[in-house]
Amino acid sequence: MTPSGIVLWTMAGRQSDNANVVASYNWVRDNWGAGPGEGSSARVTGYTYAMFAAVKALRLARPNPIDTIGNFDWYNDPDRGIAHTLTSRQRADGGFNTPNYTNIDGLGTQWALLMLAGNLFAQAPRRCPTPTPSARPSTRWSPSTTASRSTSTPTSASSATSGTSMATATTTSTPPIPTPGRRTATTPRWPRCPGCTRPACG
């Protein structure tokens, strides 16, 4: 089906302005159907899984989700949009009717709930490119390479006045292990990836 093909193209890295992807979006719009009363499985709103695939394709589009195809608000349209179509098909027992299917009310109801929950289809995080060796810092923190830091134990007021000398105490301490999302003085600094906003970068 065309909506599922758009999902595969998106997973392959095609952007929403790609000519083939745009043609597919326009096909979805032109073959959307009449909404709640659509009886043809050749139309998006006449086939529940086609609706499910279309919602997934439009919400996963890159670089940004697609809210309208041309002037058509595919989710909020009062007559043919996903919200109106699905809620019109909900029965008194809470389940959703699934046109052109037989005995899949349980699965169709799950699809309907996934489509109505707008935050369930979200773009997955993209992996940042691995920094090249030449771009990495020359040293990295490790217990074996951390230099010892010397601190002097302060002299108490009573010993200072009595003239008693106190030996300088030398202690070795290791810096804290960085915690995720929090920068410390010893956190390695890596080049910031384009568009990356992670605290540990840059």
C-alpha positions in Angstrom: 0.0 0.0 0.0 1.1 3.5 -0.7 1.1 4.8 3.0 3.3 1.8 4.0 5.6 2.6 1.1 6.0 6.1 2.5 7.0 4.7 5.9 9.7 2.5 4.2 11.0 5.5 2.3 11.2 7.5 5.5 13.1 4.7 7.2 15.5 4.7 4.3 16.2 8.4 4.8 14.1 10.1 2.2 12.8 13.6 3.2 9.3 14.9 2.8 10.4 17.1 -0.1 11.6 14.2 -2.2 9.7 14.2 -5.5 8.6 10.6 -5.2 7.5 11.1 -1.6 5.5 14.2 -2.5 3.7 12.3 -5.2 2.8 9.6 -2.7 1.5 12.2 -0.2 -0.7 13.7 -2.9 -2.0 10.2 -3.8 -3.0 9.7 -0.2 -4.8 13.0 -0.2 -6.6 12.3 -3.5 -7.6 8.8 -2.4 -8.5 9.7 1.2 -12.1 8.8 0.9 -15.3 10.1 2.4 -14.5 9.6 6.1 -16.8 7.7 8.4 -19.1 6.5 5.6 -16.5 5.4 3.2 -17.2 1.8 2.0 -14.5 1.2 -0.5 -11.3 -0.5 0.6 -9.5 1.3 -2.2 -9.8 4.5 -0.2 -7.7 5.3 2.9 -10.7 5.9 5.2 -12.4 2.7 3.9 -9.6 0.4 5.1 -8.6 0.6 8.8 -5.0 -0.5 8.3 -4.6 1.9 5.4 -5.6 4.7 7.9 -3.1 3.3 10.4 -0.3 3.3 7.9 -1.1 6.8 6.6 -1.1 8.3 10.1 2.3 6.6 10.8 3.7 7.9 7.5 2.6 11.5 8.1 3.7 11.7 11.7 7.1 10.1 11.0 7.9 12.3 8.0 11.3 14.0 8.1 12.5 16.5 8.9 9.1 17.3 10.5 5.7 15.6 10.9 3.2 16.7 8.3 0.0 18.3 9.6 -1.6 19.1 6.2 -1.3 17.8 2.7 -1.9 20.9 0.6 -4.9 22.4 2.3 -6.2 19.2 3.7 -5.9 18.8 7.5 -5.9 15.0 7.5 -6.4 14.7 11.3 -8.7 17.6 12.2 -10.9 17.9 9.2 -14.5 18.0 10.6 -15.9 15.8 7.9 -13.2 13.4 6.8 -10.3 13.7 9.3 -8.9 10.8 11.3 -10.3 12.1 14.6 -13.9 12.5 13.3 -13.8 9.3 11.3 -12.6 7.1 14.2 -14.8 8.6 16.9 -17.8 8.2 14.6 -17.0 4.5 14.3 -16.8 3.9 18.0 -19.5 1.7 19.4 -21.4 2.0 22.7 -19.3 -0.9 24.1 -16.1 1.1 23.5 -14.9 -0.9 20.5 -14.4 0.5 17.0 -16.0 -0.7 13.8 -13.5 -1.7 11.1 -15.0 -1.4 7.6 -14.1 -4.2 5.1 -12.8 -6.4 7.8 -14.4 -9.5 9.5 -14.0 -10.3 13.1 -10.9 -8.1 13.9 -12.7 -5.7 16.3 -10.0 -6.2 18.9 -7.1 -5.4 16.6 -9.0 -2.6 14.9 -9.8 -1.0 18.2 -6.1 -1.0 19.1 -5.2 0.5 15.8 -7.8 3.2 16.4 -6.5 4.1 19.9 -2.9 4.3 18.5 -4.1 6.7 15.8 -5.9 8.9 18.3 -3.0 9.0 20.7 -0.9 11.6 18.8 2.3 11.0 20.8 2.7 7.3 20.0 4.2 7.9 16.6 7.3 9.9 17.1 10.6 10.3 15.2 13.3 8.1 16.7 16.5 9.7 17.8 19.2 9.8 15.1 22.7 8.5 15.8 25.4 11.1 15.8 28.4 10.5 13.5 31.4 9.1 15.3 34.1 11.7 15.8 37.3 11.2 13.8 40.4 10.3 15.8 42.0 13.6 15.0 39.0 15.5 16.4 39.2 13.7 19.8 40.9 15.2 22.8 44.6 14.1 23.3 43.9 12.8 26.8 41.0 11.1 28.4 40.3 10.7 32.1 41.2 7.4 33.7 42.3 6.5 37.2 45.8 5.6 36.0 46.4 8.9 34.2 44.9 11.3 36.7 47.5 13.3 38.5 47.4 13.5 42.2 46.3 16.7 43.8 48.0 17.9 46.9 46.2 19.8 49.6 47.5 21.3 52.8 45.8 20.6 56.0 45.0 23.9 57.6 46.9 24.8 60.8 44.6 25.2 63.8 44.6 28.5 65.7 46.0 26.9 68.9 49.0 25.3 67.2 49.7 28.5 65.3 49.9 30.6 68.5 52.0 28.0 70.3 54.5 27.8 67.5 54.0 24.1 67.0 54.7 23.1 63.5 52.4 20.6 61.7 53.4 18.4 58.8 51.8 19.1 55.5 49.5 16.2 54.6 49.5 15.1 51.1 46.3 13.3 49.9 45.5 11.7 46.6 42.0 12.2 45.3 40.3 11.1 42.1 37.8 13.2 40.3 34.2 12.1 40.3 32.9 9.8 37.6 30.8 11.9 35.3 27.1 11.2 35.5 24.9 11.2 32.4 23.7 14.6 31.3 26.0 16.4 33.8 29.3 18.0 32.9 32.2 17.9 35.3 35.7 19.2 35.0 36.9 15.8 33.8 34.1 15.1 31.3 35.7 14.5 27.8 34.6 17.1 25.4 33.6 15.8 22.0 32.8 17.8 18.9 29.1 18.8 18.9 27.2 17.0 16.1 25.0 19.1 13.8 21.7 19.7 15.6 22.8 17.9 18.8 21.7 19.5 22.1 23.1 16.9 24.5 24.7 18.5 27.6 27.7 16.2 27.4 28.6 17.4 23.9 30.6 20.4 22.9 
